[in-house]
Amino acid sequence: MDVTKKYGMIQPGSSDTMAMRAVFIIDPKATVRCILYYPSSTGRNFDEIKRIMLAIQKADAEGIARRLPTGSRATM
């Protein structure tokens, strides 16, 4: 249970032994790139996990992602 406590996977108000489900996407440099949390009653969506992983890889390979300056808003 040490890992679940360190990563905040215990839902408030629930049993200390029942962790919520989570997916951690960690790159080869050991940087956590994405965390998906969801209730234990919900199944994983592997298509969504794959989509996120492909998007991260594409952004890294092509430099297409960028950070917005503080205070700016993204436009659709």
C-alpha positions, -999 to 999 in steps of 0.1 A, spaced: 0 0 0 30 23 2 29 30 -36 -8 37 -35 -4 62 -7 26 79 -24 7 83 -57 -25 94 -40 -45 64 -52 -67 60 -21 -101 76 -25 -111 100 3 -137 84 26 -130 48 13 -113 18 28 -75 22 34 -70 -10 15 -90 -2 -17 -71 18 -42 -87 36 -72 -76 25 -106 -50 45 -123 -28 44 -154 6 61 -153 24 68 -186 61 72 -179 86 80 -207 121 65 -211 135 95 -191 114 85 -161 91 115 -165 54 109 -157 37 122 -188 1 113 -181 -20 100 -151 -55 87 -156 -76 82 -124 -110 65 -124 -132 47 -100 -126 10 -93 -161 3 -108 -149 17 -142 -130 -4 -167 -99 7 -186 -102 21 -221 -72 8 -240 -80 27 -271 -78 60 -251 -45 49 -235 -31 41 -269 -43 74 -283 -26 93 -255 6 74 -260 7 80 -297 -1 117 -292 28 120 -267 52 102 -291 41 124 -321 45 156 -300 80 145 -290 91 134 -325 77 164 -343 78 191 -317 42 200 -323 31 206 -287 39 238 -270 33 255 -238 12 286 -237 26 316 -219 12 321 -184 -21 339 -185 -29 331 -222 -58 311 -233 -60 284 -260 -83 291 -289 -104 265 -307 
